[in-house]
Amino acid sequence: MRLSILTAALQELTPRERRDADPDLGVEEWLEFARQIGAPNIELSAALHPTESDVPAAALLDPVANTLDLREPFNAARAARVRRAMQSTRVGLSDLAYFDNMLAADESVRHRKHELMRRVFDAAVLLGTDAVAGFVGRNPALSLDANLVMFEEVFVPLLKEAKARKLTYRVEQCPMPGWTIGDTWHNNIAYAPGPWIALHRICERHGVGDQFRIHYDPSHAILMGQDSRSVFQYLKDAGYDFLITGFHVKGQVIDSRGISAWGYGGQTMQRGDWRGAEPSTAPGEQRHAWKKQTVFCEHELPGTARHDPLAYLQNRTVDWLDHQLAARELLGIDPEKTFLVVEHEYPKARVQDKSRLAPILSASLAFTRAIDEAAAAMYALQHEVLPAQGIAVQGIGREAYRS
């Protein structure tokens, strides 16, 4: 598969005071950094500037990563500059990414987010990529069923704009449990295969079924007690194995102690994001809402978690080899056209020092490349070479839905 890396891995490669003054400098410097660490492509991250966002930066689990600065529309001159940098570094684009709540309850806030997404669409066209990754989101004031109605009313028009630009919108399935200080867990309604299918059926009714695809991240499956093989098998059984067309390569390591204390719902009380009966107004305290997730798990940068076969069987960390093998066996992908985008959110290694982070990311990219090549070799042996000679494959392997 084709390798890429999300630029949010190093937000401060170009300090904000420099990139705010020169909006395309951050892209140029990330392309050069990607060349140095051996990343053949980047997933270029856009976001509302901290001065424009409805969520204070201090309340976010991850720093704001607007490597692609779209406070002003991206025009042909800016695109030409970025293309020159791509040519000189020989680093390409897998896609553009803007992860935000497209179903925000406040209409003016939602309008601002949709306007930025349209600018991302336009930038994707100018830079010659055919996909944008993002969230659907959720209106937390509504039930999930009511959010389906809202999706049809306000999100489908975005997909129509993507279609007009010949783009695909790939949805990442993170449930975003700490995105708000309320007690809702699913703050992104596109969190699992059941919702994906429901949303895709809505899209099909409006002629934008081909625009709605999934950017699968196995860390979120682990967060919800799922394993990739079973997720992929379910999609194939349901006739929707075509939905996944891209991958974030990010793991999750479940803390058994945290599960013992709180279960998979995470910390439900005394988190620090409320003061008695009222939600805290301090952004730094609102950040504690993420304890719904962080008390029982920690993100893994591929290759940084110890090899643990028992944890694989318990769905408490990602079995990377089987993840890549199952994708080939069960999904309707063309591996040579499919991107594996490394996403770095391992807290202990999330340093914003280029000299320290470069060898970490370089090694993780090498691990991702090697594990995918191993899966490709296994697939070829087991599904092509041996069957061509009438030789049976040995053993059983990991099975979907196994209890």
C-alpha positions as CSV (number, residue, x, y, z in Angstrom):
1,M,0.0,0.0,0.0
2,R,1.0,3.6,-0.3
3,L,2.5,5.3,2.7
4,S,1.7,8.8,4.1
5,I,1.8,10.7,7.3
6,L,-0.6,13.2,8.9
7,T,1.1,16.6,9.3
8,A,-0.6,17.0,12.7
9,A,2.2,14.8,14.0
10,L,4.3,17.9,14.3
11,Q,2.2,21.0,14.7
12,E,5.2,23.2,15.7
13,L,7.6,22.2,12.9
14,T,7.0,25.8,11.8
15,P,6.2,28.0,14.9
16,R,2.8,29.7,14.7
17,E,4.2,33.2,14.6
18,R,6.2,32.3,11.4
19,R,3.4,30.3,9.7
20,D,0.7,32.8,10.5
21,A,2.7,35.5,8.8
22,D,3.4,33.2,5.8
23,P,0.5,30.8,5.4
24,D,2.3,28.4,3.0
25,L,5.6,28.2,4.8
26,G,4.4,25.4,7.1
27,V,3.4,23.2,4.1
28,E,6.8,23.8,2.4
29,E,8.7,22.9,5.6
30,W,6.6,19.8,6.3
31,L,7.2,18.5,2.8
32,E,11.0,18.8,3.4
33,F,10.6,17.2,6.8
34,A,8.7,14.3,5.2
35,R,11.5,13.8,2.7
36,Q,14.0,13.6,5.6
37,I,12.0,11.0,7.5
38,G,11.2,8.9,4.5
39,A,7.5,9.7,4.1
40,P,6.7,9.6,0.3
41,N,3.4,11.4,0.9
42,I,1.7,13.6,3.5
43,E,-1.9,14.0,4.6
44,L,-2.1,17.8,4.8
45,S,-4.0,19.0,7.9
46,A,-6.3,22.0,7.9
47,A,-8.3,23.4,10.8
48,L,-10.0,26.6,12.0
49,H,-7.3,28.9,13.3
50,P,-7.3,29.1,17.1
51,T,-8.6,32.7,16.9
52,E,-11.7,31.4,14.9
53,S,-12.5,28.1,16.6
54,D,-15.6,27.6,18.8
55,V,-13.6,25.2,21.0
56,P,-10.7,26.8,22.9
57,A,-7.3,25.2,22.2
58,A,-6.8,24.6,25.9
59,A,-9.9,22.3,25.9
60,L,-8.6,20.1,23.1
61,L,-6.8,16.8,23.6
62,D,-4.7,17.5,20.6
63,P,-3.1,20.9,19.6
64,V,-4.6,22.8,16.7
65,A,-2.9,21.6,13.5
66,N,-3.7,24.0,10.6
67,T,-0.6,23.2,8.5
68,L,-2.8,24.2,5.6
69,D,-3.8,27.8,6.6
70,L,-7.1,28.6,5.0
71,R,-8.0,31.9,6.8
72,E,-7.8,33.2,3.2
73,P,-8.9,31.0,0.2
74,F,-6.3,28.9,-1.4
75,N,-5.7,30.3,-4.9
76,A,-3.7,29.3,-8.0
77,A,-0.6,31.2,-6.9
78,R,-0.5,29.5,-3.5
79,A,-1.1,26.1,-5.2
80,A,1.8,26.7,-7.6
81,R,4.1,27.5,-4.7
82,V,3.1,24.2,-2.9
83,R,3.4,22.2,-6.1
84,R,7.0,23.5,-6.6
85,A,7.8,22.3,-3.1
86,M,6.2,18.9,-3.8
87,Q,8.3,18.6,-7.0
88,S,11.6,19.6,-5.3
89,T,11.1,17.2,-2.4
90,R,9.4,14.5,-4.4
91,V,6.8,14.1,-1.7
92,G,3.2,13.8,-2.7
93,L,-0.2,14.2,-1.1
94,S,-2.4,11.3,-0.1
95,D,-5.3,13.7,0.7
96,L,-6.3,16.8,2.7
97,A,-7.8,16.5,6.1
98,Y,-10.1,18.7,8.2
99,F,-11.5,17.0,11.3
100,D,-14.3,19.0,12.9
101,N,-18.0,18.8,13.8
102,M,-20.0,19.3,10.6
103,L,-23.3,18.9,12.5
104,A,-22.6,21.6,15.1
105,A,-25.8,22.8,16.8
106,D,-25.1,26.5,16.5
107,E,-26.0,27.5,12.9
108,S,-23.4,30.3,12.7
109,V,-20.7,28.0,14.0
110,R,-21.7,25.3,11.6
111,H,-21.7,27.8,8.7
112,R,-18.1,28.7,9.6
113,K,-17.0,25.1,9.6
114,H,-18.7,24.3,6.3
115,E,-17.2,27.3,4.7
116,L,-13.7,26.1,5.7
117,M,-14.5,22.6,4.4
118,R,-15.5,24.1,1.1
119,R,-12.1,25.9,1.0
120,V,-10.5,22.5,1.8
121,F,-12.3,21.0,-1.2
122,D,-11.1,23.8,-3.4
123,A,-7.5,23.4,-2.2
124,A,-7.7,19.7,-2.9
125,V,-8.7,20.3,-6.5
126,L,-5.9,22.9,-7.0
127,L,-3.3,20.5,-5.5
128,G,-4.5,17.5,-7.6
129,T,-5.7,15.2,-4.9
130,D,-9.0,13.4,-5.1
131,A,-10.0,12.9,-1.5
132,V,-10.6,14.9,1.7
133,A,-10.7,13.2,5.1
134,G,-12.9,14.5,8.0
135,F,-15.6,13.8,10.5
136,V,-19.4,13.9,10.2
137,G,-19.8,15.0,13.8
138,R,-23.0,15.3,15.9
139,N,-25.5,17.8,17.2
140,P,-25.3,16.9,20.9
141,A,-28.7,18.4,21.6
142,L,-30.4,15.8,19.4
143,S,-30.8,12.1,19.6
144,L,-28.8,9.9,17.2
145,D,-31.9,9.3,15.1
146,A,-32.6,13.0,14.8
147,N,-28.9,13.4,13.8
148,L,-29.6,11.2,10.8
149,V,-32.3,13.7,9.7
150,M,-29.8,16.6,10.3
151,F,-27.2,14.7,8.3
152,E,-29.5,14.5,5.3
153,E,-30.4,18.2,5.6
154,V,-27.0,19.8,6.1
155,F,-24.2,17.3,5.4
156,V,-25.5,15.8,2.1
157,P,-25.2,19.3,0.5
158,L,-21.5,19.3,1.4
159,L,-21.2,15.9,-0.4
160,K,-22.9,17.4,-3.4
161,E,-20.2,20.1,-3.5
162,A,-17.6,17.4,-3.2
163,K,-19.2,15.6,-6.1
164,A,-19.1,18.7,-8.2
165,R,-15.3,18.9,-7.6
166,K,-14.9,15.1,-8.3
167,L,-13.8,14.5,-4.7
168,T,-14.4,11.7,-2.3
169,Y,-15.1,12.5,1.4
170,R,-13.5,9.9,3.7
171,V,-15.0,9.8,7.2
172,E,-12.8,8.8,10.1
173,Q,-14.8,6.9,12.7
174,C,-13.6,8.3,16.0
175,P,-16.5,8.5,18.4
176,M,-14.9,11.6,20.0
177,P,-16.2,10.9,23.5
178,G,-14.5,13.9,25.2
179,W,-15.4,16.5,22.5
180,T,-18.0,18.0,24.8
181,I,-18.3,18.2,28.5
182,G,-21.7,16.5,28.4
183,D,-22.0,12.8,29.0
184,T,-22.6,11.7,25.4
185,W,-20.1,9.2,24.2
186,H,-20.8,9.2,20.4
187,N,-20.1,12.7,19.3
188,N,-19.4,11.6,15.7
189,I,-22.3,9.6,14.5
190,A,-20.2,7.8,11.9
191,Y,-18.5,5.7,14.5
192,A,-19.0,2.0,13.3
193,P,-20.2,-0.1,10.4
194,G,-23.9,0.1,11.4
195,P,-24.0,3.9,11.2
196,W,-21.8,3.9,8.1
197,I,-24.4,1.8,6.2
198,A,-27.3,3.9,7.5
199,L,-25.5,7.1,6.4
200,H,-24.5,5.7,3.0
201,R,-28.1,4.7,2.3
202,I,-29.1,8.3,2.9
203,C,-26.3,9.4,0.5
204,E,-27.5,7.0,-2.2
205,R,-31.0,8.5,-2.1
206,H,-29.4,11.9,-3.0
207,G,-26.9,10.6,-5.7
208,V,-23.8,11.1,-3.5
209,G,-23.2,7.5,-2.4
210,D,-19.9,7.5,-4.3
211,Q,-18.7,10.5,-2.3
212,F,-19.2,9.0,1.1
213,R,-16.4,6.6,2.1
214,I,-14.6,5.6,5.3
215,H,-11.1,6.5,6.4
216,Y,-10.7,3.6,8.8
217,D,-8.6,4.0,12.0
218,P,-8.1,0.7,14.0
219,S,-7.5,2.6,17.2
220,H,-11.1,3.6,17.4
221,A,-12.3,0.0,16.9
222,I,-10.1,-1.0,19.9
223,L,-11.7,1.9,21.8
224,M,-15.1,0.3,21.3
225,G,-14.1,-3.3,21.9
226,Q,-14.0,-4.2,18.2
227,D,-11.2,-5.9,16.1
228,S,-10.5,-5.0,12.5
229,R,-11.0,-8.5,11.0
230,S,-14.6,-8.6,12.5
231,V,-15.3,-5.1,11.3
232,F,-14.1,-5.9,7.8
233,Q,-16.0,-9.2,7.8
234,Y,-19.2,-7.5,8.9
235,L,-18.9,-5.0,6.0
236,K,-18.3,-7.8,3.5
237,D,-21.3,-9.9,4.9
238,A,-23.5,-6.8,4.5
239,G,-22.3,-6.0,1.0
240,Y,-20.5,-2.8,2.0
241,D,-16.9,-4.0,1.7
242,F,-16.3,-1.1,-0.7
243,L,-16.8,1.6,1.9
244,I,-13.3,1.7,3.4
245,T,-10.9,3.3,0.9
246,G,-8.2,4.7,3.2
247,F,-6.5,4.1,6.5
248,H,-5.1,5.9,9.5
249,V,-2.4,3.8,11.0
250,K,-2.8,4.5,14.6
251,G,-3.1,2.1,17.5
252,Q,-4.7,2.0,20.9
253,V,-3.5,0.3,24.0
254,I,-6.2,-0.6,26.6
255,D,-5.2,-0.2,30.2
256,S,-6.8,-3.1,32.1
257,R,-6.6,-1.2,35.3
258,G,-8.7,1.6,33.8
259,I,-11.2,-0.8,32.5
260,S,-11.5,-2.4,35.9
261,A,-12.2,1.0,37.4
262,W,-14.6,2.5,34.8
263,G,-15.4,0.0,32.0
264,Y,-15.4,1.1,28.4
265,G,-17.6,4.1,29.1
266,G,-14.6,5.8,30.8
267,Q,-14.7,8.0,33.8
268,T,-18.3,9.1,34.3
269,M,-18.0,11.4,37.3
270,Q,-15.6,13.7,39.2
271,R,-13.6,14.3,36.1
272,G,-13.0,17.9,36.8
273,D,-14.8,19.3,33.8
274,W,-17.8,20.2,36.0
275,R,-18.1,22.3,39.2
276,G,-20.9,20.7,41.1
277,A,-24.1,21.0,39.0
278,E,-22.6,23.4,36.5
279,P,-20.2,22.8,33.7
280,S,-16.8,24.5,34.1
281,T,-16.2,27.6,32.0
282,A,-12.4,27.2,32.2
283,P,-11.1,25.7,29.0
284,G,-8.3,23.9,30.8
285,E,-10.8,22.2,33.1
286,Q,-13.1,21.4,30.1
287,R,-10.2,19.3,28.8
288,H,-10.8,16.8,31.6
289,A,-13.9,15.6,29.7
290,W,-11.5,13.4,27.7
291,K,-11.1,11.2,30.8
292,K,-14.1,9.4,29.2
293,Q,-11.4,7.9,27.0
294,T,-7.9,8.5,28.5
295,V,-8.5,6.8,31.8
296,F,-8.6,3.4,30.1
297,C,-6.5,3.7,27.0
298,E,-3.6,5.4,25.3
299,H,-2.9,5.9,21.6
300,E,-0.1,4.0,20.0
301,L,2.3,5.2,17.3
302,P,2.7,2.1,15.1
303,G,5.6,0.1,16.4
304,T,5.9,1.7,19.9
305,A,3.7,-0.8,21.7
306,R,5.1,-4.1,22.8
307,H,4.3,-7.2,20.8
308,D,1.5,-8.8,22.9
309,P,-0.4,-11.8,21.3
310,L,-2.8,-12.0,24.3
311,A,-3.7,-8.4,23.9
312,Y,-4.5,-9.0,20.2
313,L,-6.8,-11.8,21.1
314,Q,-8.6,-9.6,23.7
315,N,-8.9,-6.7,21.2
316,R,-6.9,-4.5,23.6
317,T,-4.3,-3.5,21.0
318,V,-4.0,-3.6,17.2
319,D,-2.7,-6.8,15.6
320,W,-1.0,-4.9,12.8
321,L,-0.2,-7.9,10.6
322,D,-3.7,-9.3,10.7
323,H,-5.1,-5.8,10.2
324,Q,-3.2,-5.5,6.9
325,L,-3.9,-9.1,5.9
326,A,-7.6,-8.8,6.7
327,A,-7.9,-5.6,4.6
328,R,-6.6,-7.5,1.6
329,E,-8.8,-10.6,2.2
330,L,-12.1,-8.9,3.1
331,L,-12.3,-5.4,1.6
332,G,-12.8,-4.3,-1.9
333,I,-9.6,-2.3,-2.1
334,D,-6.8,-2.0,-4.6
335,P,-3.8,-2.1,-2.3
336,E,-1.5,-0.3,-4.8
337,K,-3.9,2.7,-4.8
338,T,-4.7,2.6,-1.1
339,F,-3.0,4.9,1.4
340,L,-1.8,4.0,4.9
341,V,-1.5,7.4,6.7
342,V,0.6,7.2,9.9
343,E,-1.0,9.3,12.6
344,H,1.1,10.2,15.7
345,E,-0.9,10.7,18.9
346,Y,1.2,8.6,21.4
347,P,1.3,11.1,24.3
348,K,4.7,10.3,25.7
349,A,6.4,10.7,22.4
350,R,4.4,13.7,21.1
351,V,7.4,16.0,21.4
352,Q,7.4,19.1,19.2
353,D,11.1,19.1,18.7
354,K,12.1,18.2,15.1
355,S,15.4,16.6,16.0
356,R,13.8,14.3,18.6
357,L,10.7,13.5,16.7
358,A,12.3,12.7,13.4
359,P,13.9,9.4,14.3
360,I,10.7,8.3,16.1
361,L,8.5,9.0,13.0
362,S,11.1,7.6,10.7
363,A,11.1,4.3,12.6
364,S,7.3,4.1,12.8
365,L,7.1,4.7,9.0
366,A,9.6,1.9,8.5
367,F,7.6,-0.4,10.8
368,T,4.4,0.4,8.9
369,R,6.1,-0.3,5.5
370,A,7.6,-3.5,6.7
371,I,4.4,-4.9,8.3
372,D,2.4,-4.1,5.1
373,E,5.0,-5.8,2.9
374,A,4.9,-8.9,5.2
375,A,1.1,-8.9,4.9
376,A,1.3,-8.6,1.1
377,A,3.7,-11.5,0.9
378,M,1.5,-13.7,3.2
379,Y,-1.5,-12.8,1.0
380,A,0.3,-13.7,-2.2
381,L,1.5,-17.0,-0.8
382,Q,-1.9,-18.0,0.7
383,H,-4.3,-16.7,-2.0
384,E,-2.3,-16.9,-5.2
385,V,0.9,-19.0,-5.1
386,L,-0.2,-22.1,-3.2
387,P,-3.8,-22.3,-4.7
388,A,-2.2,-22.1,-8.2
389,Q,-0.5,-25.4,-7.4
390,G,-3.3,-27.0,-5.5
391,I,-1.5,-26.8,-2.2
392,A,-3.6,-26.2,1.0
393,V,-2.9,-23.4,3.3
394,Q,-1.8,-24.4,6.8
395,G,-3.8,-23.6,10.0
396,I,-6.8,-21.5,10.7
397,G,-5.7,-18.0,11.6
398,R,-7.5,-15.3,13.4
399,E,-11.3,-15.6,12.9
400,A,-13.9,-12.9,12.8
401,Y,-16.6,-12.8,15.6
402,R,-14.7,-15.4,17.7
403,S,-15.8,-15.2,21.3
